[in-house]
């Protein structure tokens, strides 16, 4: 041990007394810091600089007319993009856009075709067709820029789609509102027509009695017939008004049926969204598995999942109410089983939210939730997923056809009302003629009374037939409920269909910028580079005239020197990250200590390779560096790497070194740090075992070749 420290102390003394060596060693200590700092600074916040990425926009949209109003979606898109400074939108014509993309003046181009607005307007046509934006990208200019421009183009499509869905659904619900308003305004007239027809039907016995007694009291008969004749003009006018209203109602209901059929994919998408949301609780119970679950994470996840499930329960309830109203409108129960399932899903999601609240409360108190609570939550989530899966599976074959049938029945009911009122209008002239004849008969005397009496039954049958049709319509349909369904708030309904689910982002361990997030990788990388620099410049052998050391003494003695310099490299890098670059580090003290540990381990690995294998060891250290750049998951998630790098990922020192540094930057989970620390100790132990076991025999074996290499004066 004394010999080991004598080597170490002699190295320190020579460094302190030799200015040239001191300058070189100081440079070796400082150089890795430059490597880390420049890389971190270069990647500090690249996504905040995307305003300089030029994307050409060529608007050729000719516009169109929708329900008599001019619409030009291309101009609206261009105006929105002009106000969006996140990307360098440049507005040119098609020729300039294509030339600029080919020559690299623009990274990409979006061309809005001349039929863009017209294609969007086909929603209200029998065969709608989607609108298309032409997107061109030059992928040879830069590897990352196409991803940024593609995101920009996707955001344009998403914004247009959401705005269009909201606008289109608003038009549909405005139509429904218009129908409902007209029905509501005309409801008193409709009720008055119905009351007059029923009253006329009830008056026929009185008319018959009057005819029977007319011979005895002509004056009384004349008054009764006059009363009936006085009422007929009002009945005729009301029947004509009702027939016109029924025609408009039928037409509008047919439009509503077509419009609602267009919304079937959105309703099915709502069911798919609910199915995805139904299993959200399982991710919370997964966090509770294990001997020592993280209660803070579980509490946050449980609270978030509970909130989303309550929103899902509200959506399920709205869909169930819609199906219920359609059943009421159709006068059937065809959609009742599906509405009942949605109500069950609503209750299920509310129960899940309550259980998640209990789990969050328990976690907030520091108590692990009972296993039975988690099992019940998983069971409820499975039931909800199964119920929604059944609804989705039967949507196209059962639910959608029944919705269409309900609206068809409403349209048929409107047609029936039209037929009833048309029949009334047709029959009233006959009644008028009969009453006129009765009046004439009464006027001319009892001779004509028998003829009037013979024609009265036919008029009575026609009025009874009209009244019967009205009663049948009222039995199968409820006009007040139809009006209530059509009068829903159009803005709220269209806003809901445009964005039925809202994503609430909750950041765990937030890091304010990309450079700080990349500091664990570049810092770890610079420490390995620093170790390689040390063994490349400094000698791993000890040659002192008159002194003889064993290989193990040389191994440990020179490692103490290089390990000390490596730790100084780490201190320089980590302090510069924190205080020069002002990188975000949640736990600065641990960041510095972890860096010192990693430097010591990396130096031991690299030093052992060079001490045992010589120049070949330097090459091995560089090969390990190259493999770890792609296989440690420092930049992209390792799941995105090719299979080879995914397979070597668990065995690389960088994997656990970067993980340890990330904990200090974002917030420490000690079980993660403990696992990384154990792996670092394993790597250090393996390096020590390799150095102690192989240094002496391999050095003796390669002594001749090393001597020959030095004689060439090209290698040292």
C-alpha positions as CSV (number, residue, x, y, z in Angstrom):
1,X,0.0,0.0,0.0
2,X,3.0,2.3,0.7
3,X,4.3,1.8,-2.8
4,X,0.8,2.7,-4.2
5,X,0.7,6.0,-2.4
6,X,4.3,6.7,-3.2
7,X,3.4,6.5,-6.9
8,X,0.4,8.7,-6.4
9,X,2.2,11.4,-4.3
10,X,5.1,11.5,-6.7
11,X,2.7,12.1,-9.6
12,X,1.1,15.0,-7.7
13,X,4.4,16.5,-6.7
14,X,5.7,16.3,-10.3
15,X,2.5,18.0,-11.6
16,X,2.9,20.8,-9.1
17,X,6.6,21.4,-9.8
18,X,6.5,21.1,-13.6
19,X,4.7,24.1,-15.1
20,X,4.4,22.6,-18.6
21,X,2.9,19.4,-17.2
22,X,0.6,21.4,-14.9
23,X,-0.8,23.4,-17.9
24,X,-1.4,20.3,-19.9
25,X,-3.1,18.5,-17.0
26,X,-5.2,21.6,-16.3
27,X,-6.3,21.6,-19.9
28,X,-7.2,17.9,-19.7
29,X,-9.3,18.7,-16.6
30,X,-11.1,21.6,-18.4
31,X,-11.5,20.2,-21.9
32,X,-14.5,17.8,-21.1
33,X,-16.4,20.8,-19.7
34,X,-16.2,22.6,-23.0
35,X,-17.5,19.4,-24.8
36,X,-20.5,19.3,-22.4
37,X,-21.2,23.0,-22.2
38,X,-21.1,23.7,-26.0
39,X,-23.5,20.7,-26.7
40,X,-25.9,21.7,-23.9
41,X,-26.0,25.3,-25.0
42,X,-26.4,24.4,-28.6
43,X,-29.5,22.3,-27.7
44,X,-30.8,24.7,-25.1
45,X,-34.3,25.3,-26.5
46,X,-34.4,24.4,-30.2
47,X,-38.2,24.1,-30.3
48,X,-38.6,27.8,-29.3
49,X,-36.7,28.8,-32.5
50,X,-39.0,27.1,-35.0
51,X,-40.2,30.6,-36.1
52,X,-37.2,30.6,-38.4
53,X,-38.3,27.4,-40.3
54,X,-39.8,28.7,-43.5
55,X,-42.9,27.0,-44.8
56,X,-44.5,28.3,-48.0
57,X,-48.3,28.6,-48.1
58,X,-50.1,28.9,-51.5
59,X,-53.8,29.6,-51.3
60,X,-55.8,28.8,-54.5
61,X,-59.1,28.3,-52.8
62,X,-61.9,29.7,-55.0
63,X,-64.5,29.6,-52.2
64,X,-68.1,28.5,-52.3
65,X,-71.6,29.3,-51.1
66,X,-73.3,27.5,-48.2
67,X,-77.0,28.1,-47.6
68,X,-76.7,31.4,-49.5
69,X,-73.6,32.6,-47.6
70,X,-70.1,33.0,-49.2
71,X,-67.5,30.8,-47.6
72,X,-63.7,30.8,-48.3
73,X,-62.0,28.4,-45.9
74,X,-58.6,29.0,-47.6
75,X,-58.6,32.7,-46.6
76,X,-59.5,31.8,-43.0
77,X,-56.6,29.3,-42.9
78,X,-54.2,31.9,-44.3
79,X,-55.3,34.5,-41.8
80,X,-54.9,32.1,-38.9
81,X,-51.4,31.1,-40.1
82,X,-50.4,34.7,-40.5
83,X,-51.1,35.3,-36.8
84,X,-49.2,32.1,-35.8
85,X,-45.6,32.9,-35.2
86,X,-44.5,29.4,-34.1
87,X,-43.4,28.6,-37.7
88,X,-42.2,30.9,-40.4
89,X,-45.3,30.8,-42.6
90,X,-44.6,32.6,-46.0
91,X,-47.5,33.3,-48.4
92,X,-46.6,32.9,-52.1
93,X,-48.2,31.4,-55.2
94,X,-47.9,27.7,-56.2
95,X,-45.0,28.1,-58.6
96,X,-42.9,30.0,-56.1
97,X,-43.7,27.6,-53.3
98,X,-42.6,24.5,-55.4
99,X,-39.5,26.3,-56.6
100,X,-38.6,27.3,-53.1
101,X,-39.1,23.8,-51.7
102,X,-36.9,22.2,-54.4
103,X,-34.1,24.7,-53.9
104,X,-34.2,24.7,-50.1
105,X,-35.6,28.3,-49.7
106,X,-38.5,26.7,-47.8
107,X,-38.4,23.5,-45.8
108,X,-42.0,22.6,-46.9
109,X,-45.0,23.9,-48.7
110,X,-48.8,23.7,-48.1
111,X,-51.0,24.3,-51.2
112,X,-54.7,24.9,-50.6
113,X,-56.5,23.7,-53.8
114,X,-59.2,25.7,-55.5
115,X,-61.9,23.3,-54.5
116,X,-61.0,23.2,-50.8
117,X,-64.1,25.1,-49.6
118,X,-66.4,23.3,-52.0
119,X,-65.2,19.9,-50.7
120,X,-65.9,21.0,-47.1
121,X,-69.4,22.1,-48.1
122,X,-70.2,18.6,-49.4
123,X,-71.1,17.6,-45.8
124,X,-74.7,18.6,-46.5
125,X,-74.7,16.8,-49.9
126,X,-75.8,13.2,-50.5
127,X,-72.3,12.0,-51.0
128,X,-69.8,14.1,-49.0
129,X,-66.1,14.0,-49.9
130,X,-63.2,15.1,-47.6
131,X,-61.2,18.2,-48.4
132,X,-57.5,17.8,-49.2
133,X,-54.4,20.0,-48.4
134,X,-51.4,19.3,-50.6
135,X,-48.2,19.1,-48.5
136,X,-44.7,19.0,-50.0
137,X,-41.5,18.6,-48.0
138,X,-37.8,18.6,-48.9
139,X,-36.3,15.9,-46.7
140,X,-32.7,16.2,-47.9
141,X,-32.2,19.7,-46.3
142,X,-32.2,18.6,-42.7
143,X,-33.2,15.4,-40.7
144,X,-35.3,17.1,-38.0
145,X,-36.9,19.9,-40.0
146,X,-39.4,17.6,-41.8
147,X,-40.7,16.4,-38.4
148,X,-41.3,20.0,-37.4
149,X,-42.9,21.0,-40.7
150,X,-45.1,17.8,-40.6
151,X,-46.2,18.8,-37.1
152,X,-47.1,22.3,-38.4
153,X,-49.1,20.8,-41.3
154,X,-50.8,18.4,-39.0
155,X,-51.8,21.2,-36.7
156,X,-53.3,23.1,-39.6
157,X,-55.4,20.0,-40.6
158,X,-56.5,19.5,-37.0
159,X,-57.5,23.1,-36.5
160,X,-59.5,23.1,-39.8
161,X,-61.1,19.8,-38.9
162,X,-62.2,21.0,-35.4
163,X,-63.4,24.3,-36.7
164,X,-65.3,22.6,-39.5
165,X,-66.9,20.0,-37.2
166,X,-68.1,22.8,-34.9
167,X,-69.4,24.9,-37.8
168,X,-71.1,22.0,-39.6
169,X,-72.7,20.6,-36.4
170,X,-73.8,24.2,-35.6
171,X,-75.6,24.4,-38.9
172,X,-77.3,21.1,-38.3
173,X,-78.5,22.1,-34.8
174,X,-79.5,25.5,-36.1
175,X,-81.8,23.7,-38.6
176,X,-83.2,21.7,-35.7
177,X,-83.7,24.9,-33.7
178,X,-85.5,26.5,-36.6
179,X,-87.9,23.5,-36.9
180,X,-88.5,23.5,-33.2
181,X,-89.1,27.3,-33.1
182,X,-91.6,27.1,-35.9
183,X,-93.4,24.2,-34.3
184,X,-93.5,26.0,-31.0
185,X,-94.8,29.2,-32.5
186,X,-97.5,27.4,-34.5
187,X,-98.5,25.1,-31.6
188,X,-101.5,27.3,-30.5
189,X,-102.8,27.3,-34.1
190,X,-102.4,23.5,-34.3
191,X,-104.2,23.0,-31.0
192,X,-106.9,25.3,-32.1
193,X,-107.5,23.4,-35.4
194,X,-107.6,20.1,-33.4
195,X,-110.0,21.6,-30.9
196,X,-112.4,22.9,-33.6
197,X,-112.4,19.5,-35.4
198,X,-113.1,17.7,-32.2
199,X,-115.8,20.2,-31.4
200,X,-117.4,19.8,-34.8
201,X,-117.3,16.1,-34.4
202,X,-119.0,16.4,-31.1
203,X,-121.6,18.8,-32.6
204,X,-122.9,16.3,-35.1
205,X,-125.3,14.6,-32.7
206,X,-126.7,18.0,-32.0
207,X,-127.0,18.6,-35.8
208,X,-128.8,15.3,-36.3
209,X,-131.2,16.1,-33.4
210,X,-131.8,19.4,-35.0
211,X,-132.6,17.9,-38.3
212,X,-134.9,15.3,-36.6
213,X,-136.8,18.1,-34.9
214,X,-136.5,20.5,-37.8
215,X,-139.9,19.7,-39.1
216,X,-141.3,20.7,-35.8
217,X,-139.1,23.7,-35.2
218,X,-137.6,25.1,-38.4
219,X,-136.4,28.2,-36.6
220,X,-134.3,26.1,-34.2
221,X,-132.8,24.1,-37.1
222,X,-131.9,27.3,-39.0
223,X,-130.0,28.6,-35.9
224,X,-128.1,25.3,-35.5
225,X,-127.2,25.1,-39.2
226,X,-126.2,28.8,-39.2
227,X,-123.9,28.1,-36.2
228,X,-122.2,25.3,-38.1
229,X,-121.8,27.4,-41.2
230,X,-120.3,30.2,-39.2
231,X,-117.6,27.9,-37.8
232,X,-116.6,26.3,-41.1
233,X,-114.5,29.2,-42.6
234,X,-112.4,29.3,-39.4
235,X,-111.9,25.5,-39.7
236,X,-111.0,25.8,-43.3
237,X,-108.4,28.5,-42.7
238,X,-106.8,26.7,-39.8
239,X,-106.7,23.4,-41.8
240,X,-105.0,25.1,-44.6
241,X,-102.4,26.8,-42.3
242,X,-101.8,23.4,-40.5
243,X,-101.3,21.6,-43.9
244,X,-98.6,24.2,-44.9
245,X,-96.9,23.9,-41.5
246,X,-96.9,20.1,-41.8
247,X,-95.3,20.2,-45.2
248,X,-92.5,22.5,-43.9
249,X,-92.1,20.3,-40.8
250,X,-91.7,17.1,-42.8
251,X,-89.1,18.8,-45.1
252,X,-87.1,20.0,-42.2
253,X,-87.3,16.7,-40.4
254,X,-85.9,15.0,-43.5
255,X,-83.0,17.4,-43.5
256,X,-82.4,16.7,-39.9
257,X,-82.5,13.0,-40.5
258,X,-79.8,13.4,-43.2
259,X,-77.7,15.7,-41.0
260,X,-77.9,13.4,-38.0
261,X,-76.9,10.5,-40.2
262,X,-73.8,12.4,-41.1
263,X,-73.0,12.7,-37.4
264,X,-73.1,8.9,-36.9
265,X,-69.3,8.5,-37.2
266,X,-68.8,11.2,-34.5
267,X,-71.2,9.4,-32.1
268,X,-69.4,6.2,-32.7
269,X,-66.1,8.0,-32.1
270,X,-67.5,9.2,-28.8
271,X,-68.1,5.6,-27.9
272,X,-64.6,4.7,-28.8
273,X,-63.3,7.6,-26.7
274,X,-65.4,6.4,-23.8
275,X,-64.0,2.8,-24.2
276,X,-60.4,4.2,-24.1
277,X,-61.3,6.2,-21.0
278,X,-63.0,3.3,-19.3
279,X,-59.8,1.5,-18.6
280,X,-58.0,4.5,-17.2
281,X,-58.3,3.2,-13.7
282,X,-56.2,0.2,-14.5
283,X,-53.1,2.4,-15.0
284,X,-53.7,3.7,-11.4
285,X,-53.9,0.2,-9.9
286,X,-50.8,-0.7,-11.8
287,X,-48.9,2.0,-9.9
288,X,-50.0,0.4,-6.6
289,X,-48.6,-3.0,-7.5
290,X,-45.3,-3.9,-5.8
291,X,-44.1,-3.9,-2.3
292,X,-43.3,-0.2,-2.1
293,X,-45.6,1.8,-4.4
294,X,-45.0,5.6,-4.9
295,X,-48.1,7.0,-3.2
296,X,-47.5,10.6,-4.5
297,X,-47.5,9.4,-8.1
298,X,-50.5,7.1,-7.4
299,X,-52.4,10.0,-5.7
300,X,-51.8,12.3,-8.7
301,X,-52.7,9.6,-11.2
302,X,-55.9,8.7,-9.2
303,X,-57.1,12.3,-9.0
304,X,-56.5,12.9,-12.7
305,X,-58.2,9.6,-13.7
306,X,-61.2,10.4,-11.4
307,X,-61.7,13.7,-13.1
308,X,-61.5,12.2,-16.6
309,X,-63.9,9.4,-15.6
310,X,-66.5,12.0,-14.4
311,X,-66.3,13.8,-17.7
312,X,-66.7,10.4,-19.4
313,X,-69.7,9.6,-17.2
314,X,-71.3,13.0,-18.3
315,X,-70.7,12.1,-22.0
316,X,-72.2,8.6,-21.5
317,X,-75.2,10.2,-19.8
318,X,-75.7,12.6,-22.7
319,X,-75.6,9.9,-25.2
320,X,-78.1,7.8,-23.2
321,X,-80.4,10.8,-23.0
322,X,-80.1,11.3,-26.8
323,X,-81.1,7.7,-27.4
324,X,-83.9,8.0,-24.9
325,X,-85.3,11.1,-26.7
326,X,-85.1,9.4,-30.0
327,X,-87.1,6.4,-28.6
328,X,-89.7,8.8,-27.3
329,X,-89.8,10.6,-30.6
330,X,-90.3,7.3,-32.5
331,X,-92.8,6.0,-29.9
332,X,-90.8,2.8,-29.4
333,X,-88.2,1.1,-27.2
334,X,-85.8,0.0,-29.9
335,X,-82.9,2.0,-28.4
336,X,-83.8,1.5,-24.8
337,X,-81.4,-1.4,-24.2
338,X,-78.5,0.6,-25.6
339,X,-79.5,3.7,-23.6
340,X,-79.7,1.5,-20.5
341,X,-76.1,0.2,-21.2
342,X,-74.9,3.8,-21.5
343,X,-76.6,4.6,-18.2
344,X,-74.8,1.6,-16.6
345,X,-71.5,2.9,-18.1
346,X,-72.3,6.3,-16.6
347,X,-73.0,4.8,-13.1
348,X,-69.9,2.5,-13.5
349,X,-67.6,5.5,-14.3
350,X,-69.0,7.5,-11.4
351,X,-68.3,4.5,-9.1
352,X,-64.8,4.3,-10.5
353,X,-64.2,8.0,-9.9
354,X,-65.5,7.6,-6.3
355,X,-63.1,4.7,-5.7
356,X,-60.2,6.7,-7.3
357,X,-61.0,9.5,-4.9
358,X,-60.8,7.0,-2.0
359,X,-57.4,5.8,-3.3
360,X,-56.2,9.4,-3.7
361,X,-57.3,10.2,-0.2
362,X,-55.6,7.1,1.2
363,X,-52.4,7.9,-0.7
364,X,-52.5,11.5,0.6
365,X,-52.6,10.2,4.1
366,X,-49.6,8.0,3.3
367,X,-51.6,4.8,3.4
368,X,-51.5,2.1,0.7
369,X,-55.1,1.5,-0.5
370,X,-56.6,-1.9,0.3
371,X,-56.1,-4.6,-2.3
372,X,-59.9,-5.2,-2.3
373,X,-60.3,-1.5,-3.4
374,X,-57.9,-2.0,-6.3
375,X,-59.6,-5.3,-7.3
376,X,-63.0,-3.6,-7.2
377,X,-61.7,-0.8,-9.4
378,X,-60.2,-3.2,-11.9
379,X,-63.5,-5.1,-12.0
380,X,-65.5,-2.0,-12.7
381,X,-63.1,-0.9,-15.4
382,X,-63.4,-4.3,-17.0
383,X,-67.2,-4.1,-16.9
384,X,-67.2,-0.7,-18.5
385,X,-64.8,-1.7,-21.2
386,X,-66.9,-4.8,-22.0
387,X,-70.2,-2.8,-22.1
388,X,-68.7,-0.2,-24.4
389,X,-67.1,-2.9,-26.6
390,X,-70.6,-4.4,-27.0
391,X,-72.1,-1.0,-27.9
392,X,-69.3,-0.3,-30.4
393,X,-69.6,-3.8,-31.9
394,X,-73.4,-3.4,-32.5
395,X,-73.3,0.3,-33.4
396,X,-73.3,-0.1,-37.2
397,X,-75.6,-3.1,-37.3
398,X,-78.2,-2.0,-34.6
399,X,-77.9,1.4,-33.1
400,X,-77.3,3.5,-36.2
401,X,-80.2,1.8,-38.2
402,X,-82.5,2.3,-35.2
403,X,-81.6,6.0,-34.9
404,X,-82.3,6.4,-38.5
405,X,-85.6,4.5,-38.1
406,X,-86.6,6.8,-35.2
407,X,-86.1,9.9,-37.3
408,X,-87.8,8.2,-40.3
409,X,-90.8,7.6,-38.1
410,X,-90.8,11.2,-37.0
411,X,-90.8,12.2,-40.7
412,X,-93.6,9.7,-41.4
413,X,-95.6,11.2,-38.5
414,X,-95.2,14.7,-40.0
415,X,-96.3,13.2,-43.3
416,X,-99.3,11.6,-41.6
417,X,-100.2,15.0,-40.1
418,X,-100.0,16.5,-43.5
419,X,-102.3,13.8,-44.9
420,X,-104.7,14.3,-42.1
421,X,-104.9,18.1,-42.6
422,X,-105.0,17.7,-46.3
423,X,-108.0,15.3,-45.9
424,X,-109.6,17.9,-43.6
425,X,-109.1,20.6,-46.2
426,X,-110.6,18.3,-48.8
427,X,-113.5,17.2,-46.7
428,X,-114.5,20.7,-45.4
429,X,-116.0,21.8,-48.8
430,X,-118.3,18.7,-48.6
431,X,-119.3,19.6,-45.1
432,X,-119.9,23.2,-46.2
433,X,-122.0,22.0,-49.1
434,X,-124.0,19.7,-46.8
435,X,-124.7,22.5,-44.4
436,X,-125.6,24.9,-47.2
437,X,-128.0,22.3,-48.5
438,X,-129.4,21.9,-45.1
439,X,-129.9,25.6,-44.8
440,X,-131.5,25.7,-48.2
441,X,-133.7,22.8,-47.3
442,X,-134.8,24.4,-44.2
443,X,-135.5,27.6,-46.1
444,X,-137.6,25.9,-48.7
445,X,-139.5,23.9,-46.1
446,X,-139.9,20.4,-44.8
447,X,-139.9,18.9,-48.3
448,X,-136.1,19.2,-48.6
449,X,-135.4,18.3,-44.9
450,X,-135.3,14.5,-45.7
451,X,-132.6,15.0,-48.3
452,X,-130.4,17.0,-45.9
453,X,-130.9,14.4,-43.2
454,X,-129.8,11.7,-45.7
455,X,-126.5,13.5,-46.5
456,X,-125.5,14.4,-42.9
457,X,-124.2,10.9,-42.0
458,X,-121.6,11.1,-44.8
459,X,-120.3,14.5,-43.4
460,X,-120.3,13.1,-39.9
461,X,-118.1,10.1,-41.1
462,X,-115.6,12.4,-42.8
463,X,-115.2,14.6,-39.6
464,X,-114.9,11.5,-37.4
465,X,-112.3,10.1,-39.8
466,X,-110.2,13.3,-39.5
467,X,-110.6,13.3,-35.7
468,X,-109.5,9.7,-35.5
469,X,-106.4,10.4,-37.5
470,X,-105.5,13.2,-35.2
471,X,-105.9,11.0,-32.1
472,X,-103.8,8.3,-33.7
473,X,-101.0,10.8,-34.3
474,X,-101.2,12.0,-30.7
475,X,-101.0,8.4,-29.4
476,X,-97.8,7.5,-31.4
477,X,-96.1,10.9,-31.1
478,X,-95.6,13.7,-28.5
479,X,-95.3,17.0,-30.2
480,X,-94.0,18.8,-27.1
481,X,-91.1,16.3,-26.7
482,X,-90.2,16.7,-30.4
483,X,-90.1,20.4,-29.9
484,X,-87.9,20.1,-26.7
485,X,-85.5,17.8,-28.6
486,X,-85.2,20.2,-31.5
487,X,-84.7,23.3,-29.3
488,X,-81.5,22.2,-27.6
489,X,-78.7,24.9,-27.4
490,X,-77.1,24.7,-30.9
491,X,-73.8,26.4,-29.7
492,X,-73.3,24.0,-26.8
493,X,-74.1,20.9,-28.8
494,X,-71.8,21.9,-31.7
495,X,-69.0,22.8,-29.3
496,X,-69.4,19.4,-27.6
497,X,-69.2,17.5,-30.9
498,X,-66.1,19.6,-32.0
499,X,-64.2,18.6,-28.8
500,X,-66.0,15.8,-26.9
501,X,-62.8,15.0,-24.9
502,X,-60.4,17.5,-23.4
503,X,-56.8,16.4,-22.6
504,X,-55.5,17.9,-19.3
505,X,-51.7,17.6,-19.1
506,X,-50.1,17.1,-15.8
507,X,-46.3,17.3,-15.8
508,X,-44.3,15.1,-13.4
509,X,-40.8,16.3,-12.6
510,X,-41.1,19.3,-14.9
511,X,-37.8,20.5,-16.6
512,X,-38.1,24.1,-18.0
513,X,-36.0,23.7,-21.2
514,X,-34.6,21.1,-23.6
515,X,-30.9,21.9,-22.8
516,X,-31.4,21.1,-19.1
517,X,-33.2,17.9,-20.0
518,X,-30.2,16.9,-22.2
519,X,-27.6,17.9,-19.6
520,X,-27.5,14.3,-18.0
521,X,-26.6,12.8,-21.4
522,X,-24.0,15.4,-22.5
523,X,-22.5,15.5,-19.0
524,X,-22.1,11.7,-18.8
525,X,-20.7,11.7,-22.4
526,X,-18.1,14.4,-21.5
527,X,-16.9,12.4,-18.5
528,X,-16.2,9.3,-20.6
529,X,-14.5,11.5,-23.2
530,X,-12.5,13.1,-20.4
531,X,-11.3,9.6,-19.3
532,X,-10.3,8.7,-22.9
533,X,-8.4,12.0,-23.1
534,X,-6.5,11.3,-19.9
535,X,-5.3,7.8,-21.0
536,X,-4.5,9.2,-24.4
537,X,-2.2,11.9,-23.1
538,X,-0.9,10.4,-19.9
539,X,1.0,7.2,-19.4
540,X,-0.5,4.2,-17.6
541,X,2.9,2.7,-16.8
542,X,5.3,3.7,-14.1
543,X,9.0,3.7,-14.9
544,X,11.4,4.9,-12.2
545,X,15.1,4.2,-12.4
546,X,16.3,2.1,-9.4
547,X,12.7,1.3,-8.3
548,X,10.7,-1.8,-9.0
549,X,7.0,-2.1,-8.5
550,X,4.6,-5.0,-8.9
551,X,1.9,-4.7,-11.6
552,X,-0.9,-4.4,-9.0
553,X,1.0,-1.5,-7.3
554,X,1.4,0.3,-10.7
555,X,-2.2,-0.4,-11.5
556,X,-3.6,1.2,-8.3
557,X,-0.9,3.9,-8.0
558,X,-1.4,5.4,-11.4
559,X,-5.2,4.9,-11.1
560,X,-5.3,7.2,-8.1
561,X,-3.6,9.9,-10.1
562,X,-6.0,9.5,-13.1
563,X,-9.0,9.0,-10.9
564,X,-8.3,12.3,-9.0
565,X,-8.1,14.1,-12.3
566,X,-11.3,12.5,-13.6
567,X,-13.1,13.6,-10.4
568,X,-11.8,17.1,-11.0
569,X,-13.1,16.9,-14.5
570,X,-16.5,16.0,-13.1
571,X,-16.6,18.8,-10.6
572,X,-15.7,21.3,-13.4
573,X,-18.4,20.0,-15.7
574,X,-21.2,19.8,-13.1
575,X,-20.4,23.2,-11.5
576,X,-20.3,24.8,-15.0
577,X,-23.7,23.2,-15.9
578,X,-25.3,24.7,-12.8
579,X,-23.6,28.0,-12.4
580,X,-22.3,29.0,-15.9
581,X,-25.1,27.6,-18.1
582,X,-27.7,28.0,-15.4
583,X,-29.1,24.6,-16.3
584,X,-32.1,23.4,-14.2
585,X,-31.0,20.9,-11.6
586,X,-33.5,19.9,-8.9
587,X,-30.8,18.5,-6.5
588,X,-27.5,20.3,-7.3
589,X,-25.5,18.7,-4.5
590,X,-26.4,15.1,-5.6
591,X,-25.8,16.1,-9.2
592,X,-22.2,17.0,-8.4
593,X,-21.7,13.9,-6.2
594,X,-23.2,11.5,-8.8
595,X,-20.9,13.1,-11.4
596,X,-17.9,12.4,-9.2
597,X,-18.9,8.8,-8.8
598,X,-19.5,8.3,-12.5
599,X,-16.1,9.9,-13.3
600,X,-14.3,7.5,-10.9
601,X,-16.1,4.5,-12.4
602,X,-15.6,5.6,-16.0
603,X,-11.9,6.3,-15.4
604,X,-11.5,2.9,-13.8
605,X,-13.1,1.2,-16.8
606,X,-11.1,3.1,-19.4
607,X,-7.9,3.0,-17.4
608,X,-8.2,-0.8,-16.9
609,X,-8.7,-1.3,-20.7
610,X,-5.6,0.7,-21.5
611,X,-3.5,-0.6,-18.6
612,X,-4.2,-4.2,-19.6
613,X,-4.4,-4.0,-23.4
614,X,-2.4,-0.8,-24.2
615,X,-3.3,1.0,-27.4
616,X,-5.9,-1.7,-28.2
617,X,-7.6,-0.7,-24.9
618,X,-7.9,2.9,-26.2
619,X,-9.6,1.6,-29.3
620,X,-11.9,-0.6,-27.1
621,X,-12.8,2.5,-25.0
622,X,-13.7,4.4,-28.1
623,X,-15.8,1.5,-29.4
624,X,-17.7,1.4,-26.1
625,X,-18.3,5.1,-26.4
626,X,-19.7,4.7,-29.9
627,X,-22.0,1.8,-28.8
628,X,-23.2,3.8,-25.8
629,X,-24.1,6.8,-27.9
630,X,-26.7,4.8,-29.8
631,X,-27.6,2.2,-27.1
632,X,-28.0,4.2,-23.9
633,X,-31.2,6.0,-24.7
634,X,-29.6,9.4,-24.0
635,X,-31.4,11.3,-26.8
636,X,-34.3,9.2,-28.0
637,X,-36.2,6.6,-26.0
638,X,-34.4,3.3,-26.4
639,X,-37.7,1.7,-27.7
640,X,-37.2,3.8,-30.9
641,X,-33.7,2.4,-31.5
642,X,-33.0,-0.6,-33.7
643,X,-33.2,-4.1,-32.1
644,X,-29.4,-4.5,-31.7
645,X,-29.2,-1.3,-29.5
646,X,-32.3,-2.3,-27.5
647,X,-30.6,-5.7,-26.7
648,X,-27.3,-4.2,-25.5
649,X,-29.0,-1.3,-23.7
650,X,-29.3,-3.1,-20.3
651,X,-25.6,-3.9,-20.2
652,X,-24.1,-0.4,-21.0
653,X,-22.7,1.8,-18.2
654,X,-24.2,4.9,-19.8
655,X,-27.7,3.4,-19.3
656,X,-27.4,3.7,-15.5
657,X,-25.1,6.7,-15.4
658,X,-27.6,8.8,-17.4
659,X,-30.5,7.5,-15.3
660,X,-28.7,8.6,-12.1
661,X,-27.9,12.1,-13.4
662,X,-31.5,12.5,-14.6
663,X,-32.8,11.8,-11.1
664,X,-30.7,14.7,-9.8
665,X,-31.9,17.0,-12.6
666,X,-35.6,16.2,-12.4
667,X,-36.2,14.9,-8.9
668,X,-34.8,11.9,-7.1
669,X,-36.5,8.5,-6.7
670,X,-34.1,6.7,-4.5
671,X,-35.0,3.2,-5.7
672,X,-33.9,4.3,-9.2
673,X,-30.7,5.8,-7.9
674,X,-30.0,2.7,-5.8
675,X,-30.4,0.4,-8.8
676,X,-28.1,2.6,-10.9
677,X,-25.5,2.8,-8.0
678,X,-25.5,-1.0,-7.7
679,X,-24.7,-1.3,-11.5
680,X,-21.9,1.2,-11.2
681,X,-20.4,-0.8,-8.3
682,X,-20.7,-4.0,-10.5
683,X,-18.9,-2.3,-13.4
684,X,-16.2,-1.0,-11.1
685,X,-15.8,-4.5,-9.6
686,X,-15.6,-6.0,-13.0
687,X,-12.9,-3.5,-14.1
688,X,-10.9,-4.2,-11.0
689,X,-11.1,-7.9,-11.4
690,X,-10.1,-7.6,-15.1
691,X,-7.1,-5.3,-14.2
692,X,-5.8,-7.4,-11.3
693,X,-6.2,-10.7,-13.1
694,X,-5.0,-9.9,-16.6
695,X,-2.6,-6.9,-16.3
696,X,0.5,-8.8,-15.5
697,X,0.1,-11.8,-17.9
698,X,-1.1,-9.7,-20.8
699,X,1.6,-7.0,-20.3
700,X,4.3,-9.7,-20.3
701,X,2.7,-11.2,-23.4
702,X,2.5,-8.0,-25.3
703,X,5.8,-6.5,-24.1
704,X,7.7,-7.4,-27.3
705,X,5.1,-5.9,-29.6
706,X,4.8,-2.8,-27.6
707,X,8.6,-2.3,-27.7
708,X,8.5,-2.8,-31.5
709,X,5.7,-0.3,-31.8
710,X,7.7,2.3,-29.9
711,X,10.8,1.7,-32.0
712,X,8.7,2.8,-35.0
713,X,8.5,6.2,-33.4
714,X,4.9,6.5,-34.6
715,X,3.2,5.0,-31.5
716,X,3.9,5.4,-27.8
